[in-house]
């Protein structure tokens, strides 16, 4: 799915970690506008249960999965701080495979993160990312990608 974005100028990195940390970032994306970094976490949840918001918390069927949403927002917060690039927004996204997401996408809120964490079905990912600014700024995107590469390491390196 992400290969289609590369053809549109997005820089895509897979399976990374922040220096000094042990958590795994499934995917980090930089759009060609250079104004954002997407921290994308993927989960495989139960195919027979719908993922939905229940009293403001993400559930897969009856099971509370909001902790996963909090984690991706926490990763985004750490990446935002580590990048230290004013004017570059960090967007946390959680893509759920298997479990259908009610309405295709949810806007979950967590304390400590200003803005929504989008919880998406795979079919909603590319349309959500299509909302990125359409302006291409190759120099800026390259600078953001270089900063991502200097701050994040392959997950297996030194783990």
C-alpha positions in Angstrom: 0.0 0.0 0.0 2.8 2.4 0.9 4.6 1.8 -2.4 1.9 3.9 -4.1 3.0 6.9 -2.0 6.6 6.6 -2.9 5.6 7.0 -6.6 4.0 10.3 -5.4 7.1 11.6 -3.8 6.7 10.4 -0.2 9.7 9.1 1.7 8.9 5.9 3.5 11.0 4.3 6.3 10.1 0.9 7.9 10.8 -0.8 11.2 12.6 2.0 13.1 13.4 3.0 16.7 14.4 6.2 18.4 17.9 6.4 19.6 18.0 5.2 23.2 14.6 3.6 23.1 13.5 0.1 22.4 10.0 0.5 20.9 9.4 -0.3 17.3 8.0 2.2 14.8 6.3 0.2 12.0 6.5 3.0 9.4 7.6 6.7 9.3 6.5 8.7 6.2 7.5 12.1 5.0 5.2 13.7 2.4 6.7 15.6 -0.5 5.6 19.0 1.0 8.1 18.5 3.9 5.7 19.9 6.4 4.9 16.7 8.3 6.1 13.3 9.5 3.6 10.5 9.8 4.1 7.9 12.5 2.2 4.9 11.3 1.5 1.9 13.5 -0.2 -1.2 12.2 -2.2 -3.8 14.1 -3.9 -7.1 13.2 -7.0 -7.3 15.3 -9.8 -9.9 15.4 -11.5 -10.2 12.0 -14.9 -11.0 13.5 -15.1 -7.9 15.7 -15.6 -4.3 14.8 -13.3 -1.6 15.9 -15.3 1.4 17.3 -15.2 4.2 19.7 -17.0 3.3 23.0 -17.4 6.2 25.4 -14.4 7.9 23.8 -12.1 4.8 23.9 -11.1 2.5 21.0 -12.5 -1.0 21.3 -12.2 -4.1 19.2 -15.5 -5.8 19.9 -15.8 -5.7 23.7 -12.0 -5.4 24.2 -10.5 -2.0 25.1 -7.6 -1.3 22.8 -7.2 2.4 23.6 -3.8 1.7 25.1 -2.5 1.1 21.5 -3.8 4.5 20.5 -2.1 6.1 23.5 1.2 4.3 22.6 1.2 5.7 19.0 0.4 9.2 20.3 3.3 8.8 22.8 5.6 7.7 20.0 4.6 10.7 17.9 5.3 13.0 20.8 8.8 11.6 21.3 9.5 11.8 17.6 8.3 15.4 17.5 10.6 16.3 20.3 13.6 14.3 18.9 13.2 15.9 15.4 13.1 19.4 16.9 11.8 20.9 13.6 9.4 23.8 14.1 6.8 23.9 11.4 6.9 20.1 10.9 3.7 18.5 12.2 3.8 14.9 13.5 0.7 12.8 12.7 0.0 9.6 14.6 -2.0 7.0 12.7 -3.0 3.5 13.7 -4.0 1.2 10.8 -6.1 -1.9 11.8 -6.0 -4.9 9.6 -8.6 -7.7 10.0 -11.1 -6.0 12.3 -13.4 -3.7 10.3 -13.2 -0.1 11.6 -16.6 1.5 12.1 -17.1 4.1 9.4 -13.6 3.3 7.9 -11.9 5.6 10.4 -12.1 6.9 13.9 -10.8 10.1 15.5 -9.6 9.1 18.9 -8.3 11.5 21.6 -5.7 10.9 24.2 -4.4 13.1 27.0 -1.1 14.6 26.3 -1.6 14.8 22.5 -3.2 17.9 20.9 -5.3 16.6 18.1 -6.8 13.3 17.0 -5.1 10.0 16.5 -6.7 8.5 13.4 -7.6 4.8 13.7 -8.1 3.6 10.1 -9.0 0.5 8.1 -6.4 -0.1 5.4 -8.8 1.2 2.7 -8.9 4.6 4.4 -5.2 5.1 4.7 -4.4 6.5 1.3 -7.4 8.8 1.2 -6.4 10.1 4.7 -2.9 10.8 3.6 -4.1 12.4 0.4 -5.2 15.3 2.7 -1.5 16.3 3.0 -0.6 19.6 1.4 -0.3 19.2 -2.4 2.6 21.6 -2.7 5.9 19.9 -3.4 9.0 21.2 -1.7 11.7 18.7 -2.4 14.4 20.5 -0.5 12.3 20.8 2.6 11.1 17.1 2.3 14.7 16.0 1.8 15.8 18.0 5.0 13.0 16.4 7.0 13.9 12.9 5.7 17.5 13.5 6.5 16.6 14.5 10.1 14.4 11.4 10.4 17.3 9.3 9.3 19.7 11.0 11.8 17.3 10.5 14.7 15.8 7.1 14.0 17.7 3.8 13.6 16.7 0.5 12.1 15.0 -1.4 14.9 17.4 -4.2 14.9 20.5 -2.0 15.0 21.9 -2.0 18.6 18.6 -3.3 20.0 
